[in-house]
Amino acid sequence: MFRTMMKAKIHRARVTEANLNYVGSITIDTHILNQVGILPHEKVQIVNNNNGARLETYVIPGERHSGVICLNGAAARLVQKDDVVIIVSYAMLSDEELADFKPKIALMNEDNTVQEIIEEEPPLTVMM
């Protein structure tokens, strides 16, 4: 049996741009991608904390250390610049792989730099 598990999460990133005229996807600072182990073209889910919108797309690597979080194409209709989003990547794991598996969760600062990487979300905690 395989289970779909959260592999990586970028928690509370701030949208720097919404570009309706691009082909599609989300552009994310390459440095952030490397810290959580998300690859270019990997499927991700985006959750907009400002309006509740949820969507799936794929990742395009952005300029390293730029802080870029840009929703492109049709996804740009669901976000605005300065919205706060959660970006989640999932992986299918066997029960055997679960024994040693730890997700990477990046808690973001206001300027889209990683404040901390954790492997488990604290229960019943409000993260600001």
N, C-alpha and C positions, 0 to 999 in steps of 0.2 A: 504494500500500500504506500502511496505517496500522499503527503500533506502539503498544502500550499501555506508557506510560512512567510512572515515579514523578514526579509533579508537585510534591508537597509531603510533608514528613514532620515529625512532632513526635516527637522521639526521647527516650524515657525520661521521659515525664510520669507523675506520681503520681496515682492515682485518689483523688479527694476524697470520692466518694459512689457508691453503687450503689443505685438506686431501682427496685425490682421493680414498684412500683405505677404507674409512669408508662407512657404509651402505647408508647414505644420510642424508640431513638436514643442519641446521645451528646451531652451538653451540654459545650461547650468555651468557655472565656474568649474573648470577642470580640477582645481585644487580641492573643492568640496567633493566632487565625484570620487577622487582618489581616496579621500579620507573615509568615505563610507563604502567604497567598493562597488559603485554603480558604473557600468560601462557605457560608452557611446552606443546608441541605437537600442539600449535596453528599455523594455517596457516599464513604465511607471504609472502610478495613480497619483493624481493631484487632488487635494482637498482644499478648497478655499474657505478659510476661517471667517472671512468677511460676509460671504453670502451663502455658504453651504454647498456651493456647486462642487461636483465631483466629476472627474474625467480621467481617461487613460490616453496616454500618448507615448512617444519614445524620446530618448535623450539625445541632444546634440551637445558636444563639449564646447564650452565657452572659454573665453580668455582667462588664463590662470590668474588668480588673485584679483579678479575684477569685481567679484561679488555678483555677477550677472545671474539673474533668474528671470528669463524672458519667455512668456507664453506666446507661441507663434500660431499663425493660421486661425482656424475656427476656434481653437481654445482661447484666443484673445478676446472672444465675446463673453467669456465666463469669468474674466479677471480684469482688474484695473491696476495700474501702477500703484504701488504701496500696499496692496492687499497682502495679507499674511497667509501663507500656504504651507501645507504639509505635503511632502513628496515621499512616496513609499514605493519600494521595489520588493517584489516577492520572489520566492524560489520554491520549487517542488523538491521536497526532501523525503527520503525513505525513513522509516522508523529507526533504522540503524544510524543514519546520519544525524538524527535529532539528538542523540546522546551527547555529542560534542559541539553542536551548533550554537553559535551566539550571534544575534543580529548586531549591526552597528547603527546606533542612533546618534545623529549629530544634533545637539541643542545649539541653536543659532543665536547670535547677537543681532542687535538692530542693524548693523552694517553688513550682514550676511557673511560674517566670519564664524567659524565654529568655536563656540564657547567651551564645549565639552563633548566627548564621545562616551556614550554609555552602552552597555550591552543588555540592559533590562530596564523597562520603565517602572518607576516606583508606583505601587498601588495607591489609588485614591489620592493622587497628587495633582494639583493644578500647576502646570508649568507655564510660566509667563516669559 
